[in-house]
Amino acid sequence: MTAESVRVYAALKDRVVTAERSGADGSTAERSGGGGPTGEQSSTGGPTDEWAVTERLQGETVECLAASDARPDRAFVGTAAGIRRTTDGGDTWTRVGPSVDDRVTALAVSPQDPDVVYAGTEPSAVSRSTDGGDTWESLAPVTDLPSEPEWSFPPRPHTHHVRWIEVAPADPDRLYVSIEAGALLRTTDGGETWEDRPGEPEPETDGSATDGSPWGEPTRSNGARRDNHTLATHPDRPGRVYAAAGDGYAQSEDGGDSWTYPQDGLDHRYVWGIAVPDADPGTVVVSAATGATMAHGRDGAESYLYRTTDADDAGDTGDRDGSDAVRWERAMDGLPDGRGTVRTVLAAGAGETLYAASNHGLFRSPDAGASWTAAGLEWPADETPMPCGLAVVGDR
């Protein structure tokens, strides 16, 4: 990559798309590739935004993706049968970590050290590599925690998995781990021990759930959401955790000890993707639907992006939790209609730049999600591409 280039890694359910745009004028050289047994393809994008687009791992069951600006040519993909890694910008992918042979459902690269990589699996477990993916070790079991009997992933109710791993920006030993579905976990010692549902007191004795959720209503106990899909942090707010969950949005200002639940204007409460601009921790963009069916397009699809610029006001104000100070608005300017759109995955680039990937393609916002334009690159058109991971490198 050159100093002025940007590369996007996008994980779809049956392939990985790598798109690169080089040079300030958008000029780029076409990647090499062919129609080999993995279905590799290469092409250039449209005349306005020219991208070199490469598709790899076609036919694989892809679950997640992670990459780091510090190593832009290296990325990791989780599949139904372990971890794949590229070290050449997405041209080739090889299996790493043979000891991690379950379905890999979450990946994260440490912001402090790009050679430290975490992987979460189904059944729920967390592993770590400290050498860029060459070798892996299992961290302390999470299934020994008291809430584990309540964990269940509805499409496969006999099991559950790690949905997201987020490394705290100011502390490499502090991780937030979401279990789909049933719990948010936290470690402050690099995974030697785990805290179960931090911020919650002992469970309510009546076991009632006021919101219709099988995991209960966390607002009664000030704890985290129970069905977290995506977590985010920001280096300018080291104690803040943003959470997009199947039972709504939540935000913590104290590293997960307590939470607020700003929902005003968020008309769709099945929240999936989340992005926070590098330049503004007070702005948050999420993707949301009415429920899992509409989000994932199993019976049609309908989802929307929402945006707030009030995240800095969501903290505890003394006599109230601050949720009323946050207002969400739809952020669909320049995007296809929400009807027919599967839930979108999001990623932050430089400054106020955000990226969004859906079944309609890749989109870019230069103004923290206020408006969007199509990236102008070729996007898989067969059936309905289902994005499940997005990472942007070089756009700094």
C-alpha positions, 0 to 999 in steps of 0.5 A: 500500500502507498501512503495515500491508499485505502484498503477495505476488507469485507467478509461476506457469508461465502467469500472475502472481498478486498478492495483497494484504491491507491493514490490521491487521484483514485488511480489503481492497478488491477490485481492479479487473479484467476478462476482457480478452484477457490473461485478467485476473481479480480476487477476494477471499479467504476470510472469515478472511484476506481478500486481493485477488487479481489474475491477470495475464499469463495464457498467458505462459510465466513463468520467474521474478520479483523485487521489492523492499520499497523499491519495493513497487509495482514488480516484474519477471517473466521470461518466454520472451520477455523482461522484464515490469514492473509499477509499479502493484502488479501491475495492469498489466505492460509489456515493458521491456528490448527488448535482453533478448529471450531466455528470462529465467530469473533476476531479482534486485533489489539490496538496496542500490539498488532501481533496480539490477536483474539479469537472467539468460537462456538461453543463459547471460548476465547483464544489468543495469539501473541505472534500475529497468528502463528501460534494460539493459546486458550484463555480461561474457560468462560463456560464455567461462569454462573450465567452459562446455563442461560446462554443460548443462540436461538437458531442453534439453541443447543449452543452459544458463541462469542459474538464480539471481542473488544480490547480496551483502548487504554488497557491491553489486559481489559477485554469485553466479550459478548456471548450470543446470546446471554451475557457480556463478559469482562476480563481485566487480566488478559483472560486469566479470569472472567467477570460474569455480567459486570455491573449486575447484582444478584439475579432477581428472585422472580425471574420475570422479564418485562421486555419480552426478552428471554434474557430478562430486562437489564435496566432493572439492574443497571447491567449490560445488554444480554444479546450484544452483537457489536461492541465499540470503544474510543481512545478519547473516552477510555472508559466508554463502551458502546453496545449494539444489541438485539435488545437495544442500544446501551452505553457505559462510561465506567468500563462496564460497571454501569450502563445507560440505555438511550433509545429516543428516536431509535424506532428499530431496536434490533441493533446490529452494527456500530461505528464511532468516528475517529474524530468524534466519540460523541457521534455514533452510527448504528444499523437496526431492524425490527427483529432478526427476521427482517435484519437477516433477510430470511423473510424479506429484509428491512433495516436502517442506519441511525445516528446520534451526536449526543453520546457524550451526554448519555452518562449519569447526571446524578438524578437520572442516567442521561438517556433522555439527553440522547436523540437518534435520527435516521441516517439514510441520506445517499443510501438505498431504501431500508426495505430490501436492505439486510443489516449493515456492518460498519467501520471507521476510517480516518477523521469523520470517515465511515464505511458501510457494507450491505447487500447493496454494496459498499458506501462511504460517509465523509461526515460521520454518517450524515450523508453517504455515497456509493464507493463505486466498486463491483459487488457480488450480485449472486443471491443476497450478499450478507456482510458479516465483517468490515475493516478499513486500513490505510485510511488514516 
